[in-house]
Amino acid sequence: MVDPASMQALQRDGAVCLRNVIDQTWLDRLAVAVERDIADPGPFWHRYESSSGRFHGNSVCWIRHPEFEDYVFDSPLPQLACDLLGSTKANLLYDQVFIKEPGTSAPTPWHHDHCVWPLQGHQVISFWLALDYVDQGNGRVEYIKGSHLWEGLFQPESFSKSAITYETDPRFRPMPDIAGHPERYEIVSWDLAPGDVIAFYSRTVHGAASMTNSTRRRRGYTVRYCGDDVTYDPSFKFLPFLRNPDLVQGDVLDSQLFPVVWQDRKRPQRPRRPDMEELLAATARMQAQALRPADAGNATRQP
């Protein structure tokens, strides 16, 4: 169970630090998977340009690495997601690794996540796990207090020339110039030890400065879960690997790609892992036939 103070802080601020959530056994297993992913990143790997150091990012890692798969299903996080969201169930959305090697100069611009995911609803939460000691010197993440309550969604921007690019969506407004006027915002961050977790909502604005320490890496591993009020919305089409061929507009997320990981106070039987080749083929098909936002609501399931 989550203590009431942490739950209140999350609801008020949009982010909260939870100490010692993940034990050493999990940390050791995840560390092995991280190094394997760096050596063999698979199809959804991405990087950001940096004048020094190196950034390694990857998504949907749980399909390729058994350690990540076990973690997203069997760690304390699924139950924690339900407790924090006040939800009767939790669906896995996806997972990501964020590795900044020592001296990585590229910052993480201010952004929020919800606008790039094919979702409607508010019960969406991420858990950013520290695999290393994290402080200002090696790129701790910062959050804008209360930004999850701001009106509307913000246009996503590429983090660098070599990162994912996003088309302009008229439904979104520009992100405020937080970096240029930090005094206008209440910014919060935490120094972390391995096993600490930051829980934050999908609409919470966050970013990270350049690393100033040239000797320590920063390994972060994030898992995102959704609660009862979340439905599928393919009009938000920025990340092709989240296109789900089993769902249409307005469906609940329950599916092979977004499995139920906690329901009615217990862990359900784990479903079969999606096949990566099938996922890639479905992603290619759906991207080629991408719906325009105006047409998304007219999608119907074929007999």
HELIX and SHEET records of a PDB file:
HELIX    1   1 PRO A    4  ASP A   13  1                                  10    
HELIX    2   2 GLN A   24  ALA A   39  1                                  16    
HELIX    3   3 CYS A   61  ILE A   63  5                                   3    
HELIX    4   4 PRO A   66  ASP A   74  1                                   9    
HELIX    5   5 LEU A   77  LEU A   85  1                                   9    
HELIX    6   6 HIS A  114  VAL A  116  5                                   3    
HELIX    7   7 GLN A  136  ASN A  138  5                                   3    
HELIX    8   8 SER A  147  LEU A  149  5                                   3    
HELIX    9   9 PRO A  182  ARG A  184  5                                   3    
HELIX   10  10 PRO A  240  LEU A  242  5                                   3    
HELIX   11  11 MET A  276  ALA A  288  1                                  13    
HELIX   12  12 PRO A  293  ALA A  296  1                                   4    
SHEET    1   A 6 ALA A  15  LEU A  18  0                                        
SHEET    2   A 6 VAL A 197  TYR A 201 -1                                        
SHEET    3   A 6 VAL A 124  ALA A 130 -1                                        
SHEET    4   A 6 ARG A 218  CYS A 226 -1                                        
SHEET    5   A 6 LYS A  89  LYS A 100 -1                                        
SHEET    6   A 6 PHE A  55  SER A  59 -1                                        
SHEET    1   B 6 ALA A  15  LEU A  18  0                                        
SHEET    2   B 6 VAL A 197  TYR A 201 -1                                        
SHEET    3   B 6 VAL A 124  ALA A 130 -1                                        
SHEET    4   B 6 ARG A 218  CYS A 226 -1                                        
SHEET    5   B 6 LYS A  89  LYS A 100 -1                                        
SHEET    6   B 6 VAL A 260  GLN A 263 -1                                        
SHEET    1   C 4 THR A 108  HIS A 111  0                                        
SHEET    2   C 4 HIS A 206  ALA A 208 -1                                        
SHEET    3   C 4 VAL A 141  ILE A 144 -1                                        
SHEET    4   C 4 ILE A 187  SER A 189 -1                                        
SHEET    1   D 2 LEU A 119  GLN A 120  0                                        
SHEET    2   D 2 THR A 231  TYR A 232 -1                                        
END                                                                             
